[in-house]
Amino acid sequence: MDAQVLAAEIVPFAVTAVSTYGAAVLTRLEVAAADGTVSLGHRLIQRLLSRQGTEGGIESAVTDLAEDPNDPDLQAVLRVRIKAAILADAELANELREMLGQGKTSIVASGERSVAANVISGIASTGDSATIQR
C-alpha cells in the first residue's frame, strides 16, 4: 500500500475524530466510550503525533480542520501532511497499516436465514410465522 492510499484511508477516521472532539483530539482524551471509528481516528492521530518531526504540520492541520471538519480543502491538507509523515518514516507507515487492519470489522452471515450485523438494536427475526410483541 503506497503512502497516498494509506493517507487516504486514515483521513476519514481522523475527520470523524476531529468532528467529534474538535482540536481537543490532539490531547490524550479518554475515548473509551467513543464508537470504534472515533476511537480509531483518535489513536491514529496520536500515533502520528508521537513521531518526532510530524507533530507541527499534522497538529496545525487538525486544528484547522476542527474549525470546519466538512471542508474538503482542510481534509486534503491533513491528507498531504499524513502522506509526508508516512513517506518520511517506514516504521510509522507499518504501524498505521496495522492499526487500520485492526480497526476493520468483518461480519459474515453463513447458512440459511442467518443474520449479519455489527450491532443489532432491535428485533432480528428469521423464522417463519414469528410473533413479535412490543
N, C-alpha and C positions, 0 to 999 in steps of 0.2 A: 504494500500500500504506500503510495507516494505521499509526500508532505501535503500537497494540495488536497488530496482526498481525505487524509487524516484530519486536517484542519477543518474541512467542510463537515466532517462527521462530528467534530467536537462542538462547533459553534451552536447548533440547535440546543444542546444541553446547557451550554453556557448562557445562552439567551434566556432560556427558561428559568435558570437560577437567578439571573440578573433581573428578570421581570418580577420574580417573587420577592427578592431581597434588596434590589437596588444595589447601590455601591457597598452596602453592608456585607455583600457576598465576599468582599475582599478580606474580611476579618474571619477569624475562626469561630463561626457561629455553630451552635448545636443544631444540626439539621435532622436529628433522628426522626422527628415527626413528619418531615417533608416526604413527598412521594419520591419514587425512585429516580425520575427524570431530574427533579430539582436537586436531589442529593448527589446524583452523579455529576451534574453540572458544577455544583459547588466543589466536589472533590477534584474534578478536572482543573478548575481554575486554581485551586490551592496547589495542586501538583505543578502546574505551570509557574506559579509564583514562587515556588520553593527552589527553583533553579536559578543559580547566580546569573545575572545579566538579563533575565527575562522579565523581571518584576516591573520595571519602569514602563515599558511600552504596553504590556498587557494590562497593567493596573490602570493606566490612563485610558486605554480603550474600554475597559469595563466601566470605569467611572463615567465616561462619555455616554456609553450605551445605556447606563442606568437612567439617564435623562430621558431617553426615548428608545425603549427596547425594540420597538417595531420598525425603527429606521433602518432600511437595508444598507445604507451607506455606512452607518456606525457598526452594523454587523460585519460588513466587509472589512472595515478597519481591524476589528478584532480577529477576523479570519486571517488577514495578512500578518498580523503580529504573532498569532499562534503558529502559522506556517514558518515564519522566520525562526521561532524558537525550536521548532521541530527540525528544521534544516541544520541548525547550529548544534544540536545535541541528539545523537542517535540513541543514546540510552533513554533519554526523555521520551523520544518517539516510541520506543518499545514499551515503556511503562504506560503511556497513554493508550496505545493499542490494546494492551492487556486490560486496562481499566474499561475501555469501551466494550471489549469482549465479555467482561463480567457483568456489564450493565444491561446486556441484551437478554430479554426473556424469550424463551422458546416455549410455545404452547402447542401441543399436538393432541388432537382427538383421534382415537383409534377404536374402530369397532362400530357396530350398528347402534345408532341412536346415542352415540357419545356426544358430550358437550365439551367444547374447548373455550376456555376463558381465563383471563388473568385474574379478574375479580368478578364474582357474581354477587350482586347486591339485592337480587330479587329472586324470583322463582325460576328454576330451570327444570322443566318437565319434559321428559322424552317418552313417556309411556302412553299407551292408548287409554282412552276413557279416564283420564286423570281428573280427580275432583280437587279443585283448589279453592280454599275459602280464605277470605280476608277478614 
